[in-house]
């Protein structure tokens, strides 16, 4: 046994490379393992998310609102979801109300724009697009006095260009654009476009106009091309019906209702759309100072008239119905005023003033039957004005508080008599303020369109699912390992002949 041990020791002494090679392989192996672990840790550690931003100003007839949107910087064209980061309501009235003092239109935006500077990271300011879209208020001003409209825009642009964002311009949206972008916003936020689901119709009500937009795939909307918009989004085609009724926003339609009741120039009217006991002075010149009613101003009318309330829902509804023309229609079917409308289809989201009015009246629940809504509204309108004021003292401005009976009656009449929702389909309407943290409205759809954030085709997906990919990689790795073992087969006999210690 001692002889064999001596021979083995002599063999090791004759092969000193064996020990050196073992040490080298061990060192390399340790380095490789440490490198692998380090790479794995670095690769999988949480990476701070980078975002891009966009700013849109909604210059409506009654007020202006600023919205800031953000999305993952590395996914801004396919899978990155755009979400609302911040909103700011501009103090004061809409920019169209500054026609006589246009510079104040620009000044009114300053406070919200300074908020935007703090909300958007400084290093992103120069690359953040800034848009202003004006709607029905400026449409009316442009119709009435285009020079005044231009001066308001000049003042607005001067103010916006003084901030460090990438100013992209200010313009008046057409009614069709406003309706279509509202539809895009609602369906984008609800993930209906990317998933190819049944779309939701959009009902928008502002101060000076109202829009209805929905997909009508089973009806020929080519009867009225002006109300037709075709989109290709995420690889799906959408034939959208959309129409905007100028002057049928809640503020302008109230003017029309009062104009209807003051055609003879009376000094006093008793209005069924206002609470019993309500009384206030109104100026004829101010009432008729709008293209929606200016042509109807009575001659030789006094300076003012006394406006009192009766609080009669059914009579109020008759006043509202008088503002619609249901007889003139040259198409196969119409909503009102001779405007083509295909049959209503699918669920609808009603937002903006629809939500705020119905929410105040506590009538936003879809489970409330239409007849119950009418009864509740009739009861509300019949409530004495003093009682209404006591209930909401300090919570709502008196001017807005006085108009809820009329606005609620108008909304109900517009939806049922105007658009044709029935007691069976009325429950398809969901009154919404926001979807998944973002306000419902046209602004998000507008920005998505201008920045090409919604691809026309669906983004390419990997050829294999993750589980299949992992399975194939594992199988290939096992095959490589087996091939490595087999490749070492020639040295197996040599290894088996190594001297052994007995």
Secondary structure, DSSP 4 states (H G I P E B T S, - for coil): -HHHHHHHHHHHHHTTHHHHHHHHHHHHHHHHHHHHHHHHHHHHS--PPPEEEEEEEEE-SS-EEEEEEEEEGGGTTTTPPPEEEEEEEPSSS-GGGGTTSTHHHHHTTHHHHHHHHHHS-GGGGGG-EEEEEE-HHHHHHHHH-HHHHHHHHHHHHHHHHTSSSEEEEEEEPPHHHHHHHHHHHHHHHTTTTTTTPPPPEEEEE-SSEEEEEEE-TTS-GGGGGGGEEEEEETTEEEEEEEEEEET-SHHHHHHHHHHHHTTT--SEEEETTS-TT-EEEEEHHHHT-STTTGGGPPTT--SEEEEEE---HHHHHHHHHTTS--S---SS-BSSTT-B-PPP-S-EEEEEHHHHHHHHTT---TTS-HHHHHHHHHHHHTS-HHHHHHHTTTTS-HHHHHHHHHHHHHHHHIIIIIS---TTTGGGEEE-SEETTEE-SSHHHHHHHHTT-S-SSPPP--SS-HHHHHHHHHHHHHHHHHHHHHHTGGGHHHHHTS----
